[in-house]
Amino acid sequence: MLGFSLFISAAAFADAQSKNERAPIRFLLTFDDGPSGATKRNPTKKILDVLANNPIQPEIKAIFFVQTRAKRGGGTEVGRLLLKREQDEGHLLAFHTATPHHSNHRKLPPEQFEQSLRFGVTDMIEATGVPPTLVRPPFWNYDARTLAEYHRNGLQMLLTDLSANDGVIWGVNWSWHKHSNLLKQLTAAREKWLEGKLPIVDGETPIVVTFHDVNTYTARTIEVYLKILLQVANELDMPVANKAFYDSRDGLERAAKARVVIDADVNAKLPGIWNWIWH
């Protein structure tokens, strides 16, 4: 029994030492599929309001992976105004699609895919004054061909560590598993963090979190989600930076670029069912 106790104590000491050597984590919030073109109860607008003014950390900045020509989103007057608001309020706009619908890049004919990237870059220059530097593929689906085309257009691909799994709305729009879902995913990221496999940027370890700003439930509960992220970090004994969420566009971009996927041969972990579908 004494030997067993000593073994446990040594293991606990090693784990504590490892955690002390790791940089504190900082949550890098990202939102896909927006902006919403809704004229009433617009979920993108609600999320922007909460990020700017909440009791957890006011003036949180996020990366918005946008659909610049979506028929009910970025292609509408409401959507274009929200793109401008996101830029003006210091968020980082990144590319998702420039097709009328949420098109899978791997399924598009090569000419149409390449044209959509050119359209997207042009649209975002018009909205922000600068070309986008980051992309996230629709449905998380990419291959060597699409990744190479992203690179040719000056885009680097960012995936995620955690996902609210809120991208598809089936029937009644709610979730009973917000806490358990994020806890499970952060537990997996914690192993990489302990092993020193996650990059450190500005003295902090970026943890990428994905939501969808066209989801009305996400918009209604985004403040709850922010609290849950802090709760699960505490439950897993992962120290959080003094500012738990990013608060500047430059900081967001530096952190994101440290987490991009460079090589399509790397079997990157995808969120939810997409890992099973594409891999």
C-alpha positions as a Markdown table, in Angstrom:
| # | Residue | x | y | z |
|---|---|---|---|---|
| 1 | Met | 0.0 | 0.0 | 0.0 |
| 2 | Leu | 2.9 | 2.4 | 0.8 |
| 3 | Gly | 4.4 | 1.8 | -2.6 |
| 4 | Phe | 1.1 | 2.4 | -4.3 |
| 5 | Ser | 0.7 | 5.6 | -2.4 |
| 6 | Leu | 4.1 | 6.8 | -3.4 |
| 7 | Phe | 3.4 | 5.9 | -7.0 |
| 8 | Ile | 0.2 | 8.0 | -7.0 |
| 9 | Ser | 1.9 | 10.9 | -5.3 |
| 10 | Ala | 4.7 | 10.8 | -7.8 |
| 11 | Ala | 2.2 | 10.7 | -10.7 |
| 12 | Ala | 0.3 | 13.6 | -9.2 |
| 13 | Phe | 3.5 | 15.6 | -8.8 |
| 14 | Ala | 4.5 | 15.0 | -12.4 |
| 15 | Asp | 1.1 | 16.0 | -13.6 |
| 16 | Ala | 1.2 | 19.2 | -11.5 |
| 17 | Gln | 4.7 | 20.0 | -12.7 |
| 18 | Ser | 3.6 | 19.5 | -16.3 |
| 19 | Lys | 0.7 | 21.9 | -15.8 |
| 20 | Asn | 2.9 | 24.5 | -14.3 |
| 21 | Glu | 5.2 | 24.4 | -17.3 |
| 22 | Arg | 2.2 | 24.9 | -19.7 |
| 23 | Ala | 1.1 | 28.4 | -20.7 |
| 24 | Pro | -2.4 | 29.4 | -19.5 |
| 25 | Ile | -5.1 | 28.8 | -22.0 |
| 26 | Arg | -7.1 | 31.5 | -23.8 |
| 27 | Phe | -10.3 | 30.9 | -25.7 |
| 28 | Leu | -10.3 | 32.0 | -29.3 |
| 29 | Leu | -14.0 | 32.3 | -30.3 |
| 30 | Thr | -15.0 | 31.7 | -33.9 |
| 31 | Phe | -18.4 | 31.9 | -35.6 |
| 32 | Asp | -19.3 | 30.2 | -38.9 |
| 33 | Asp | -22.0 | 30.7 | -41.6 |
| 34 | Gly | -23.0 | 34.3 | -40.9 |
| 35 | Pro | -23.9 | 37.0 | -41.1 |
| 36 | Ser | -27.6 | 36.5 | -40.8 |
| 37 | Gly | -29.9 | 38.5 | -43.1 |
| 38 | Ala | -32.8 | 38.4 | -40.7 |
| 39 | Thr | -34.7 | 41.7 | -40.3 |
| 40 | Lys | -36.1 | 40.7 | -36.9 |
| 41 | Arg | -34.3 | 39.0 | -33.9 |
| 42 | Asn | -31.2 | 38.8 | -35.9 |
| 43 | Pro | -28.9 | 36.3 | -34.2 |
| 44 | Thr | -25.6 | 37.8 | -35.6 |
| 45 | Lys | -26.6 | 41.2 | -34.2 |
| 46 | Lys | -27.5 | 39.6 | -30.8 |
| 47 | Ile | -24.1 | 37.8 | -30.6 |
| 48 | Leu | -22.3 | 41.0 | -31.5 |
| 49 | Asp | -24.2 | 42.8 | -28.7 |
| 50 | Val | -23.3 | 40.2 | -26.1 |
| 51 | Leu | -19.6 | 40.1 | -27.1 |
| 52 | Ala | -19.4 | 43.8 | -26.7 |
| 53 | Asn | -21.3 | 44.0 | -23.4 |
| 54 | Asn | -21.4 | 41.1 | -21.0 |
| 55 | Pro | -20.5 | 40.6 | -17.3 |
| 56 | Ile | -17.8 | 38.1 | -18.0 |
| 57 | Gln | -15.4 | 40.1 | -20.2 |
| 58 | Pro | -16.6 | 43.1 | -22.1 |
| 59 | Glu | -15.3 | 43.8 | -25.6 |
| 60 | Ile | -14.5 | 40.2 | -26.6 |
| 61 | Lys | -13.3 | 39.9 | -30.2 |
| 62 | Ala | -14.0 | 36.9 | -32.4 |
| 63 | Ile | -13.3 | 35.5 | -35.8 |
| 64 | Phe | -16.3 | 35.4 | -38.1 |
| 65 | Phe | -16.0 | 33.0 | -41.0 |
| 66 | Val | -18.5 | 34.6 | -43.4 |
| 67 | Gln | -20.6 | 33.7 | -46.4 |
| 68 | Thr | -20.3 | 36.8 | -48.5 |
| 69 | Arg | -23.0 | 36.0 | -51.1 |
| 70 | Ala | -25.5 | 33.8 | -49.1 |
| 71 | Lys | -29.0 | 34.5 | -50.3 |
| 72 | Arg | -30.3 | 35.0 | -46.8 |
| 73 | Gly | -27.1 | 36.3 | -45.3 |
| 74 | Gly | -24.1 | 38.1 | -46.6 |
| 75 | Gly | -25.8 | 38.7 | -49.9 |
| 76 | Thr | -28.5 | 40.9 | -48.4 |
| 77 | Glu | -28.3 | 44.5 | -47.3 |
| 78 | Val | -28.7 | 43.5 | -43.7 |
| 79 | Gly | -25.9 | 41.0 | -44.0 |
| 80 | Arg | -23.6 | 43.5 | -45.7 |
| 81 | Leu | -24.2 | 46.0 | -42.9 |
| 82 | Leu | -23.4 | 43.4 | -40.3 |
| 83 | Leu | -20.1 | 42.6 | -42.1 |
| 84 | Lys | -19.2 | 46.3 | -41.8 |
| 85 | Arg | -20.2 | 46.3 | -38.1 |
| 86 | Glu | -18.0 | 43.3 | -37.4 |
| 87 | Gln | -15.1 | 45.0 | -39.0 |
| 88 | Asp | -15.8 | 48.4 | -37.3 |
| 89 | Glu | -16.0 | 46.8 | -33.9 |
| 90 | Gly | -12.6 | 45.1 | -34.2 |
| 91 | His | -13.5 | 41.5 | -35.0 |
| 92 | Leu | -11.6 | 39.6 | -37.6 |
| 93 | Leu | -13.4 | 38.6 | -40.7 |
| 94 | Ala | -12.4 | 35.4 | -42.5 |
| 95 | Phe | -13.6 | 33.5 | -45.5 |
| 96 | His | -16.2 | 30.6 | -45.5 |
| 97 | Thr | -18.0 | 30.7 | -48.8 |
| 98 | Ala | -18.9 | 33.1 | -51.7 |
| 99 | Thr | -21.7 | 30.9 | -53.2 |
| 100 | Pro | -25.4 | 31.5 | -52.8 |
| 101 | His | -25.6 | 28.5 | -50.5 |
| 102 | His | -23.4 | 26.6 | -48.1 |
| 103 | Ser | -21.5 | 24.8 | -50.9 |
| 104 | Asn | -19.0 | 22.0 | -50.2 |
| 105 | His | -15.8 | 23.2 | -51.8 |
| 106 | Arg | -14.7 | 19.6 | -52.6 |
| 107 | Lys | -17.9 | 19.1 | -54.5 |
| 108 | Leu | -17.6 | 22.2 | -56.7 |
| 109 | Pro | -16.2 | 21.9 | -60.2 |
| 110 | Pro | -12.6 | 23.3 | -60.1 |
| 111 | Glu | -13.4 | 26.4 | -62.2 |
| 112 | Gln | -16.4 | 27.2 | -60.0 |
| 113 | Phe | -14.4 | 26.6 | -56.8 |
| 114 | Glu | -11.6 | 28.9 | -58.0 |
| 115 | Gln | -14.0 | 31.6 | -59.0 |
| 116 | Ser | -15.8 | 31.4 | -55.7 |
| 117 | Leu | -12.5 | 32.1 | -53.9 |
| 118 | Arg | -11.8 | 35.1 | -56.1 |
| 119 | Phe | -15.3 | 36.4 | -55.5 |
| 120 | Gly | -14.9 | 35.9 | -51.7 |
| 121 | Val | -11.6 | 37.7 | -51.6 |
| 122 | Thr | -13.0 | 40.6 | -53.6 |
| 123 | Asp | -16.1 | 40.8 | -51.4 |
| 124 | Met | -14.1 | 40.9 | -48.2 |
| 125 | Ile | -11.7 | 43.5 | -49.5 |
| 126 | Glu | -14.8 | 45.6 | -50.2 |
| 127 | Ala | -16.2 | 45.0 | -46.7 |
| 128 | Thr | -12.9 | 45.4 | -44.8 |
| 129 | Gly | -10.4 | 47.2 | -47.0 |
| 130 | Val | -8.0 | 44.2 | -46.7 |
| 131 | Pro | -7.9 | 40.7 | -48.2 |
| 132 | Pro | -8.8 | 37.8 | -45.8 |
| 133 | Thr | -6.0 | 35.7 | -44.5 |
| 134 | Leu | -8.0 | 32.8 | -43.0 |
| 135 | Val | -10.5 | 30.3 | -44.3 |
| 136 | Arg | -12.6 | 27.5 | -42.9 |
| 137 | Pro | -14.1 | 25.0 | -45.3 |
| 138 | Pro | -17.8 | 24.4 | -45.3 |
| 139 | Phe | -18.7 | 21.1 | -43.6 |
| 140 | Trp | -15.1 | 21.0 | -42.5 |
| 141 | Asn | -14.4 | 19.2 | -45.8 |
| 142 | Tyr | -11.0 | 19.7 | -47.5 |
| 143 | Asp | -8.4 | 17.8 | -49.4 |
| 144 | Ala | -4.9 | 18.5 | -50.9 |
| 145 | Arg | -6.4 | 20.2 | -53.9 |
| 146 | Thr | -8.7 | 22.6 | -52.0 |
| 147 | Leu | -6.0 | 23.3 | -49.4 |
| 148 | Ala | -3.5 | 24.2 | -52.2 |
| 149 | Glu | -6.1 | 26.5 | -53.8 |
| 150 | Tyr | -6.6 | 28.2 | -50.5 |
| 151 | His | -2.9 | 28.8 | -50.2 |
| 152 | Arg | -2.7 | 30.1 | -53.8 |
| 153 | Asn | -5.3 | 32.7 | -52.8 |
| 154 | Gly | -3.5 | 33.8 | -49.7 |
| 155 | Leu | -5.7 | 31.9 | -47.3 |
| 156 | Gln | -4.6 | 29.7 | -44.4 |
| 157 | Met | -7.1 | 27.1 | -43.0 |
| 158 | Leu | -8.2 | 27.1 | -39.4 |
| 159 | Leu | -10.1 | 24.2 | -37.9 |
| 160 | Thr | -11.1 | 24.0 | -34.2 |
| 161 | Asp | -10.5 | 22.4 | -30.8 |
| 162 | Leu | -14.0 | 22.7 | -29.4 |
| 163 | Ser | -17.4 | 23.0 | -31.2 |
| 164 | Ala | -20.9 | 23.7 | -29.9 |
| 165 | Asn | -22.1 | 21.4 | -32.6 |
| 166 | Asp | -24.8 | 24.0 | -33.4 |
| 167 | Gly | -24.3 | 24.2 | -37.2 |
| 168 | Val | -27.4 | 22.2 | -38.1 |
| 169 | Ile | -30.8 | 22.9 | -36.6 |
| 170 | Trp | -33.1 | 19.8 | -36.5 |
| 171 | Gly | -36.7 | 20.5 | -35.3 |
| 172 | Val | -36.7 | 22.2 | -31.9 |
| 173 | Asn | -33.6 | 24.3 | -31.5 |
| 174 | Trp | -32.0 | 23.8 | -28.1 |
| 175 | Ser | -29.3 | 21.7 | -26.4 |
| 176 | Trp | -29.3 | 19.8 | -23.1 |
| 177 | His | -25.6 | 19.0 | -23.5 |
| 178 | Lys | -23.8 | 22.3 | -23.7 |
| 179 | His | -21.7 | 21.6 | -20.6 |
| 180 | Ser | -20.9 | 17.9 | -21.2 |
| 181 | Asn | -20.1 | 18.5 | -24.8 |
| 182 | Leu | -17.6 | 21.2 | -24.2 |
| 183 | Leu | -16.1 | 19.3 | -21.2 |
| 184 | Lys | -15.5 | 16.3 | -23.3 |
| 185 | Gln | -13.8 | 18.2 | -26.1 |
| 186 | Leu | -11.7 | 20.3 | -23.7 |
| 187 | Thr | -10.6 | 17.1 | -22.0 |
| 188 | Ala | -9.2 | 15.9 | -25.3 |
| 189 | Ala | -7.5 | 19.2 | -25.9 |
| 190 | Arg | -6.1 | 19.1 | -22.4 |
| 191 | Glu | -4.0 | 16.0 | -23.3 |
| 192 | Lys | -2.3 | 17.9 | -26.1 |
| 193 | Trp | -1.8 | 20.9 | -23.8 |
| 194 | Leu | -0.2 | 18.7 | -21.1 |
| 195 | Glu | 2.1 | 17.1 | -23.7 |
| 196 | Gly | 3.2 | 20.5 | -25.0 |
| 197 | Lys | 1.7 | 19.9 | -28.4 |
| 198 | Leu | -0.3 | 23.1 | -28.6 |
| 199 | Pro | 1.6 | 26.3 | -29.7 |
| 200 | Ile | 2.1 | 29.2 | -27.3 |
| 201 | Val | 1.4 | 32.7 | -28.6 |
| 202 | Asp | 2.1 | 35.8 | -26.6 |
| 203 | Gly | 2.6 | 33.6 | -23.5 |
| 204 | Glu | -0.8 | 31.9 | -23.9 |
| 205 | Thr | -2.2 | 28.7 | -25.4 |
| 206 | Pro | -5.0 | 29.5 | -27.9 |
| 207 | Ile | -8.0 | 27.1 | -27.7 |
| 208 | Val | -10.2 | 27.5 | -30.7 |
| 209 | Val | -13.9 | 27.3 | -30.1 |
| 210 | Thr | -16.6 | 27.2 | -32.8 |
| 211 | Phe | -20.2 | 28.5 | -32.8 |
| 212 | His | -22.6 | 29.4 | -35.6 |
| 213 | Asp | -23.9 | 33.0 | -35.5 |
| 214 | Val | -26.9 | 32.1 | -37.6 |
| 215 | Asn | -28.3 | 29.8 | -34.9 |
| 216 | Thr | -30.9 | 31.7 | -32.9 |
| 217 | Tyr | -30.4 | 29.3 | -29.9 |
| 218 | Thr | -26.7 | 30.1 | -29.8 |
| 219 | Ala | -27.5 | 33.8 | -30.0 |
| 220 | Arg | -29.9 | 33.5 | -27.0 |
| 221 | Thr | -27.4 | 31.5 | -24.9 |
| 222 | Ile | -24.0 | 32.8 | -25.9 |
| 223 | Glu | -23.4 | 34.3 | -22.5 |
| 224 | Val | -24.2 | 30.9 | -21.0 |
| 225 | Tyr | -21.7 | 29.3 | -23.3 |
| 226 | Leu | -19.0 | 31.8 | -22.2 |
| 227 | Lys | -19.6 | 30.9 | -18.6 |
| 228 | Ile | -19.5 | 27.2 | -19.4 |
| 229 | Leu | -16.1 | 27.5 | -21.1 |
| 230 | Leu | -14.7 | 29.0 | -17.9 |
| 231 | Gln | -16.4 | 26.3 | -15.8 |
| 232 | Val | -15.0 | 23.4 | -17.7 |
| 233 | Ala | -11.5 | 24.9 | -17.7 |
| 234 | Asn | -11.7 | 25.1 | -13.9 |
| 235 | Glu | -13.0 | 21.6 | -13.6 |
| 236 | Leu | -10.1 | 20.3 | -15.7 |
| 237 | Asp | -7.6 | 22.3 | -13.7 |
| 238 | Met | -6.5 | 24.3 | -16.8 |
| 239 | Pro | -5.4 | 27.8 | -15.8 |
| 240 | Val | -6.9 | 30.5 | -17.9 |
| 241 | Ala | -5.2 | 33.7 | -19.0 |
| 242 | Asn | -6.0 | 37.0 | -17.1 |
| 243 | Lys | -8.3 | 37.8 | -20.0 |
| 244 | Ala | -10.0 | 34.5 | -20.9 |
| 245 | Phe | -11.1 | 35.6 | -24.3 |
| 246 | Tyr | -9.2 | 37.6 | -27.0 |
| 247 | Asp | -9.8 | 41.3 | -27.1 |
| 248 | Ser | -7.9 | 42.5 | -30.2 |
| 249 | Arg | -8.0 | 41.7 | -33.9 |
| 250 | Asp | -4.2 | 41.5 | -34.1 |
| 251 | Gly | -4.0 | 39.1 | -31.1 |
| 252 | Leu | -6.8 | 37.0 | -32.7 |
| 253 | Glu | -4.9 | 36.8 | -36.0 |
| 254 | Arg | -1.5 | 35.9 | -34.4 |
| 255 | Ala | -3.1 | 33.2 | -32.3 |
| 256 | Ala | -5.2 | 31.8 | -35.3 |
| 257 | Lys | -2.2 | 31.6 | -37.6 |
| 258 | Ala | -0.3 | 29.5 | -35.1 |
| 259 | Arg | -3.1 | 26.9 | -35.3 |
| 260 | Val | -3.6 | 26.7 | -39.1 |
| 261 | Val | -3.4 | 23.4 | -41.0 |
| 262 | Ile | -0.5 | 23.4 | -43.4 |
| 263 | Asp | -0.4 | 19.9 | -44.7 |
| 264 | Ala | -3.4 | 18.0 | -46.0 |
| 265 | Asp | -1.8 | 14.7 | -45.2 |
| 266 | Val | -2.1 | 15.5 | -41.5 |
| 267 | Asn | -5.2 | 13.7 | -40.3 |
| 268 | Ala | -6.6 | 16.6 | -38.4 |
| 269 | Lys | -9.4 | 16.1 | -35.8 |
| 270 | Leu | -12.7 | 17.4 | -37.0 |
| 271 | Pro | -15.7 | 18.2 | -34.7 |
| 272 | Gly | -18.7 | 16.0 | -34.2 |
| 273 | Ile | -19.8 | 13.6 | -36.9 |
| 274 | Trp | -17.6 | 15.2 | -39.5 |
| 275 | Asn | -14.5 | 13.4 | -38.3 |
| 276 | Trp | -16.3 | 10.1 | -39.0 |
| 277 | Ile | -17.8 | 11.2 | -42.3 |
| 278 | Trp | -14.7 | 12.6 | -43.9 |
| 279 | His | -12.0 | 10.4 | -42.4 |
